[in-house]
Amino acid sequence: MVVLLKWLYPGMKVKRWLLLALAGIVLAAWGADFLTGGCLLGDFARPVYRLDWLFSGNRRWAAGVLTAALGLAVVCAGFFKAFQSVAVVLAPGQEGRATDIVYTRRSLMRGPKIVVIGGGTGLSVLLRGLKEYTSNLTAIVTVTDDGGSSGRLRGELGILPPGDIRNCLVALADKEPLMEELLQYRFPAGGLAGHSMGNLLLAALTDMSGGFDRAVRSLSKVLAIRGQVLPATLADVTLCAELADGTVMHGESNISRSTAGIKKVFLKPSRCLPLPEALTAIMEADAVVIGPGSLYTSIIPNLLIRGIPEALSRSTALKIYVCNVMTQPGETGGYTASSHLKAIIAHAGKFIDYAVLNSGQVPPRLRARYRQEGAEPVAADREEVEKLGVQVVEEDLVHRTEVVRHHPDRLAQVILRLIYQAKWQHERIRLVTGDNIE
C-alpha cells in the first residue's frame, strides 16, 4: 500500500495522467450504461438520466457508443502519458522505444537457458550473438591468463585475471557505445601503459567488495548484463603443460609460445573447486556450449576444475562443441576437428553430443596472412568426428572482417536451432510414449 501511495507524491508527474485515465473510465462506464438502458450503473447514475429525454431510440444508442469510445480513448491516453512520464526517467532519450525495450526484455527472459564455457575472444563473440535471443545466459570463464594487463594485475595485486571476464561482461551488457569504449580503453603510456580501464575497474571493485566474484557481480549490475558471468574457480591456479618432448611448462603465456606440441595440460594446484552457481547453471541448462576458443588455454582449463566434468556428464542439457575456424600456432598446429575433440575427451571424458564445424571458405587474403603466422583452416573431418560418437553440424560461420572469427549471429542461430530441434524431438517422443499424459 505504501508503495502505491508513493505514486501520489508531489513532482512525480503521474497523478494528472492517472486522474485523466480515471475520468476516462467513468466516461466509458457512462456510455456503456446508456447502451444497457441503465442496467450497468443503476440508481448510482439516476441523476444523469435527467438528460434522458434528449436521447431516445437510435439517438441513445449512438450517444452510448460515442461516449464509451471517447472514454476508452481518454483511458488509453492517460495510461500512455503516465507510462511515458515513467519511461523518460528510467530510459532518458529512449522513451520513444520504451515499449520495444520492455517487449524485447520480456521475450529474452523466455529464451532457453544456455551455459557457455571457455575464454578469450571466441567466447565473447558467441555471447554477442546469443544475447540477442535469450537473457538466460551463464558464461563460465577461464582464470588462468598470466600475460598482458591481466598478468600484471594478477602478480601485483594477487587478484584473478580480469581480462576474459571483462570481455564477457562487455559482450553481454546493455550499454552505450561510449561505455564499451571506456571499459576496453587501454592506457598508451606511463605507469598504466597496457592496462585496460575495465581491468582496473574490476581490480578496484575486488578491493572494495572483498572478493573477485563480488566485483564481477557488482559490475554486472552496473552494465545491466543479459545473464551472468562466473569465473571457473576462485582459486589462484597456474596452467601447466607437458609437451611432446617431455618438457613441462608453467604459465598460459609460456604454453602459447611453445613449439614442441602439447601432450596434456593440468592445473596447479589440482584441488580447485568451481563456484556452486556454475554447477547449478549446468544442471539447469537446456544447452551447454563449449568454445570457440584456444583449445588448451581457454577451453580445457575449465574442464579441469573438479566437479565441472562430472556435472556435464550428469546434466541432461545438450552439450555442443564449437570448433575453431583456424588452427593456433603453439597449441593446435595441424589439428583437425576430430583432433580437438580427442584432446577434450582425453582431459575430461566423453559428454559432447554435437560438434559445430565451419564449412565456409576463409578469404584468400586472410588465409595467406594466417599462413605466415603458421595457422590454417581447421579441416572438418566429419567421419572421424562421428566415430567419436559426436553428431556433426556444418555451417558457413566465417565472419569476413580483417580477422578470421565466427559470425556471432550465424553461430547463435545454429545453437538455437539445435536446442529447439532437441526440444521438439523430446516432446514428440513424450507424446508417442504417453509419458506424463493424464
Secondary structure as UniProt FT lines:
FT   HELIX           2..6
FT   TURN            7..8
FT   TURN            10..11
FT   HELIX           15..35
FT   TURN            36..41
FT   HELIX           42..54
FT   HELIX           58..90
FT   TURN            92..93
FT   HELIX           95..97
FT   HELIX           98..109
FT   STRAND          114..118
FT   HELIX           120..130
FT   TURN            131..133
FT   STRAND          137..141
FT   HELIX           148..157
FT   HELIX           163..172
FT   HELIX           177..184
FT   TURN            191..194
FT   HELIX           197..209
FT   HELIX           212..223
FT   STRAND          228..231
FT   STRAND          238..243
FT   TURN            244..245
FT   STRAND          248..250
FT   HELIX           252..256
FT   STRAND          262..268
FT   HELIX           276..284
FT   STRAND          287..290
FT   HELIX           295..299
FT   HELIX           300..303
FT   TURN            306..307
FT   HELIX           308..314
FT   STRAND          318..322
FT   TURN            329..331
FT   TURN            333..334
FT   HELIX           337..348
FT   STRAND          354..358
FT   HELIX           364..372
FT   TURN            373..374
FT   HELIX           382..387
FT   TURN            388..389
FT   STRAND          391..395
FT   STRAND          398..400
FT   STRAND          404..406
FT   HELIX           408..433
FT   TURN            434..436
//
